[in-house]
Amino acid sequence: MENESFRLQLSVPVFLLHIVVVAHVHSLYVHRRAVSIDKKKKKKKEQKEEEEEEEEEEKQKKQKKKSRRRRRGG
């Protein structure tokens, strides 16, 4: 009888500790996942900005070519 009581007294704190450990590990996982998602978004945003800059440069080059043609033709 005493043995069961001792096991029960021990199992409650061990169970609570288990809950705390699982919650902590889960929070670490969630944080790591959030950081990786942020990195992906940042990388995608930078890539999009670079593409927009390249398109803008191409447009400017085309405008210069057109303006040169107009000068020669006139």
C-alpha positions in Angstrom: 0.0 0.0 0.0 2.8 2.4 0.9 4.5 1.6 -2.4 1.5 2.7 -4.5 1.2 5.9 -2.5 4.9 6.6 -3.1 4.6 5.9 -6.9 1.6 8.2 -7.1 3.4 11.0 -5.3 6.3 10.6 -7.6 4.3 10.3 -10.8 2.5 13.6 -10.3 5.6 15.8 -10.3 7.1 13.7 -13.1 4.0 14.2 -15.2 4.0 17.9 -14.5 7.6 18.1 -15.5 6.9 16.2 -18.7 4.2 18.8 -19.5 6.6 21.6 -19.0 9.3 20.0 -21.1 6.9 19.3 -23.9 5.6 22.8 -23.9 9.1 24.3 -23.9 10.2 22.1 -26.8 7.1 23.0 -28.7 7.7 26.7 -28.2 11.3 26.2 -29.5 9.9 24.4 -32.6 7.3 27.1 -33.3 9.9 29.9 -32.9 12.3 28.1 -35.2 9.6 27.6 -37.8 8.5 31.3 -37.6 12.1 32.4 -38.1 12.5 30.2 -41.1 9.3 31.5 -42.6 10.5 35.0 -42.0 13.7 34.3 -43.8 11.9 32.8 -46.7 9.6 35.9 -47.0 12.6 38.2 -46.7 14.5 36.3 -49.4 11.5 36.3 -51.7 10.9 40.0 -51.2 14.6 40.8 -52.0 14.4 38.6 -55.1 11.2 40.4 -56.2 12.9 43.8 -55.7 15.9 42.7 -57.7 13.7 41.6 -60.6 11.8 44.9 -60.5 15.1 46.8 -60.6 16.3 44.7 -63.6 13.0 45.4 -65.4 13.4 49.1 -64.7 16.9 49.1 -66.1 15.7 47.3 -69.2 13.0 49.9 -69.7 15.5 52.7 -69.4 17.8 51.1 -71.9 14.9 50.7 -74.4 13.9 54.4 -73.8 17.5 55.5 -74.5 17.6 53.4 -77.7 14.2 54.9 -78.8 15.4 58.4 -78.1 18.6 57.8 -80.1 16.6 56.6 -83.1 14.4 59.6 -83.0 17.4 62.0 -83.0 19.0 60.2 -86.0 15.7 60.1 -87.9 14.9 63.8 -87.3 
